[in-house]
Amino acid sequence: MTPDPLNRLVAQLAKLPGIGEKTAQRLAFHILRSPVEYARELANAIHEVKDKVHLCSRCFNLTEHELCGFCKDARREERVICVVETVADLLAIERTREFKGQYHVLHGVLSPLEGVGPDQLRIKELLARLADGKVEELIVATNPDVEGEATALYLTRLLKPMGLKVSRIAQGLPMGGDLEYADQATLARALTARREL
């Protein structure tokens, strides 16, 4: 029989996404075997992230301040905004070091089956950002799935009448991929999004 505090820790760790009961148990035993300072630092880090990290008031990225580092960076291009589903998507694009503009995080995609409509996303806030007319292009970087495509189409229909250039990230074959193993939809997208060399 295991002690109640250990059972509670395993139960809490198992609630994390991608963590099953066995992994939660391994993590709990790791924490138990670690020095007490490690456990305190872990607990403090969890507490601190919940207390200090919130959404940027402009782009809805995560930050400790009113504005995130991207919004405060005067070197970033203000005329171009890349719209992403999640903060993880923003970080993935940023890792490429190719995009130098601003971001806007929707915090989801349109999904009528799950009750997610435009009012549950940060679309009103995006429209408010566009009101001053400084933005010239909006890049829609939602995932190439049904919900991501529906969100991209909705944004395009909403924003095109404003005279704004709305573009979509190219979709197709990944680097190192083989044509023979690609599905038909991916190959079709790759052909449609082709560019001149």
Contacts in CASP RR format, 6 or more apart in sequence:
PFRMAT RR
TARGET T0000
AUTHOR 0000-0000-0000
METHOD contacts of the structure
MODEL  1
MTPDPLNRLVAQLAKLPGIGEKTAQRLAFHILRSPVEYARELANAIHEVK
DKVHLCSRCFNLTEHELCGFCKDARREERVICVVETVADLLAIERTREFK
GQYHVLHGVLSPLEGVGPDQLRIKELLARLADGKVEELIVATNPDVEGEA
TALYLTRLLKPMGLKVSRIAQGLPMGGDLEYADQATLARALTARREL
6 28 0 8 1.000
6 32 0 8 1.000
9 28 0 8 1.000
9 31 0 8 1.000
10 21 0 8 1.000
10 24 0 8 1.000
10 25 0 8 1.000
10 28 0 8 1.000
11 24 0 8 1.000
13 19 0 8 1.000
13 23 0 8 1.000
13 24 0 8 1.000
13 27 0 8 1.000
13 28 0 8 1.000
14 20 0 8 1.000
14 21 0 8 1.000
14 23 0 8 1.000
14 24 0 8 1.000
16 24 0 8 1.000
19 27 0 8 1.000
31 38 0 8 1.000
31 39 0 8 1.000
31 42 0 8 1.000
52 64 0 8 1.000
53 62 0 8 1.000
53 63 0 8 1.000
53 64 0 8 1.000
54 62 0 8 1.000
54 63 0 8 1.000
54 64 0 8 1.000
55 61 0 8 1.000
55 62 0 8 1.000
55 63 0 8 1.000
55 105 0 8 1.000
56 62 0 8 1.000
56 63 0 8 1.000
56 66 0 8 1.000
56 67 0 8 1.000
56 68 0 8 1.000
56 70 0 8 1.000
56 71 0 8 1.000
57 66 0 8 1.000
57 67 0 8 1.000
58 67 0 8 1.000
58 68 0 8 1.000
58 71 0 8 1.000
58 129 0 8 1.000
59 68 0 8 1.000
59 70 0 8 1.000
59 71 0 8 1.000
59 102 0 8 1.000
59 103 0 8 1.000
59 104 0 8 1.000
59 105 0 8 1.000
60 104 0 8 1.000
60 105 0 8 1.000
60 106 0 8 1.000
60 107 0 8 1.000
60 122 0 8 1.000
60 125 0 8 1.000
61 68 0 8 1.000
61 69 0 8 1.000
61 70 0 8 1.000
61 71 0 8 1.000
61 87 0 8 1.000
61 90 0 8 1.000
61 103 0 8 1.000
61 105 0 8 1.000
62 68 0 8 1.000
62 87 0 8 1.000
63 69 0 8 1.000
65 72 0 8 1.000
70 76 0 8 1.000
70 94 0 8 1.000
70 101 0 8 1.000
70 102 0 8 1.000
70 103 0 8 1.000
71 102 0 8 1.000
75 100 0 8 1.000
76 100 0 8 1.000
76 101 0 8 1.000
76 102 0 8 1.000
77 100 0 8 1.000
77 101 0 8 1.000
77 102 0 8 1.000
78 101 0 8 1.000
78 102 0 8 1.000
78 134 0 8 1.000
78 135 0 8 1.000
79 134 0 8 1.000
79 135 0 8 1.000
79 136 0 8 1.000
79 137 0 8 1.000
80 100 0 8 1.000
80 101 0 8 1.000
80 102 0 8 1.000
80 135 0 8 1.000
80 136 0 8 1.000
80 137 0 8 1.000
80 138 0 8 1.000
80 139 0 8 1.000
81 101 0 8 1.000
81 102 0 8 1.000
81 103 0 8 1.000
81 104 0 8 1.000
81 126 0 8 1.000
81 129 0 8 1.000
81 130 0 8 1.000
81 135 0 8 1.000
81 137 0 8 1.000
81 138 0 8 1.000
81 139 0 8 1.000
82 90 0 8 1.000
82 93 0 8 1.000
82 99 0 8 1.000
82 101 0 8 1.000
82 102 0 8 1.000
82 103 0 8 1.000
82 104 0 8 1.000
82 138 0 8 1.000
82 139 0 8 1.000
82 141 0 8 1.000
83 103 0 8 1.000
83 104 0 8 1.000
83 106 0 8 1.000
83 126 0 8 1.000
83 138 0 8 1.000
83 139 0 8 1.000
83 140 0 8 1.000
83 141 0 8 1.000
83 142 0 8 1.000
83 155 0 8 1.000
84 90 0 8 1.000
84 93 0 8 1.000
84 103 0 8 1.000
84 104 0 8 1.000
84 105 0 8 1.000
84 106 0 8 1.000
84 141 0 8 1.000
84 142 0 8 1.000
85 105 0 8 1.000
85 106 0 8 1.000
85 107 0 8 1.000
85 108 0 8 1.000
85 109 0 8 1.000
85 142 0 8 1.000
85 143 0 8 1.000
85 148 0 8 1.000
85 151 0 8 1.000
86 105 0 8 1.000
86 107 0 8 1.000
86 108 0 8 1.000
87 105 0 8 1.000
89 105 0 8 1.000
89 141 0 8 1.000
89 143 0 8 1.000
90 103 0 8 1.000
90 105 0 8 1.000
93 99 0 8 1.000
93 103 0 8 1.000
93 141 0 8 1.000
99 139 0 8 1.000
104 122 0 8 1.000
104 125 0 8 1.000
104 126 0 8 1.000
104 129 0 8 1.000
105 122 0 8 1.000
106 121 0 8 1.000
106 122 0 8 1.000
106 123 0 8 1.000
106 126 0 8 1.000
106 142 0 8 1.000
106 151 0 8 1.000
107 121 0 8 1.000
107 122 0 8 1.000
108 116 0 8 1.000
108 120 0 8 1.000
108 121 0 8 1.000
108 151 0 8 1.000
109 116 0 8 1.000
109 121 0 8 1.000
109 142 0 8 1.000
109 143 0 8 1.000
109 147 0 8 1.000
109 148 0 8 1.000
109 150 0 8 1.000
109 151 0 8 1.000
110 116 0 8 1.000
110 117 0 8 1.000
110 118 0 8 1.000
110 121 0 8 1.000
110 147 0 8 1.000
110 148 0 8 1.000
110 150 0 8 1.000
110 151 0 8 1.000
110 154 0 8 1.000
111 117 0 8 1.000
111 147 0 8 1.000
111 150 0 8 1.000
118 154 0 8 1.000
121 151 0 8 1.000
123 155 0 8 1.000
123 158 0 8 1.000
127 158 0 8 1.000
129 135 0 8 1.000
130 138 0 8 1.000
130 159 0 8 1.000
130 162 0 8 1.000
130 164 0 8 1.000
135 164 0 8 1.000
136 164 0 8 1.000
136 165 0 8 1.000
137 164 0 8 1.000
137 165 0 8 1.000
137 166 0 8 1.000
137 167 0 8 1.000
138 155 0 8 1.000
138 159 0 8 1.000
138 164 0 8 1.000
138 165 0 8 1.000
138 166 0 8 1.000
138 167 0 8 1.000
139 167 0 8 1.000
139 168 0 8 1.000
139 169 0 8 1.000
140 151 0 8 1.000
140 152 0 8 1.000
140 155 0 8 1.000
140 156 0 8 1.000
140 166 0 8 1.000
140 167 0 8 1.000
140 168 0 8 1.000
140 169 0 8 1.000
141 168 0 8 1.000
141 169 0 8 1.000
142 148 0 8 1.000
142 149 0 8 1.000
142 151 0 8 1.000
142 152 0 8 1.000
144 171 0 8 1.000
144 189 0 8 1.000
152 168 0 8 1.000
155 166 0 8 1.000
156 166 0 8 1.000
156 168 0 8 1.000
159 166 0 8 1.000
160 166 0 8 1.000
170 193 0 8 1.000
170 195 0 8 1.000
171 186 0 8 1.000
171 189 0 8 1.000
171 190 0 8 1.000
171 193 0 8 1.000
172 182 0 8 1.000
172 186 0 8 1.000
172 187 0 8 1.000
172 189 0 8 1.000
172 190 0 8 1.000
172 193 0 8 1.000
173 179 0 8 1.000
173 182 0 8 1.000
173 186 0 8 1.000
173 187 0 8 1.000
173 190 0 8 1.000
179 187 0 8 1.000
182 190 0 8 1.000
END
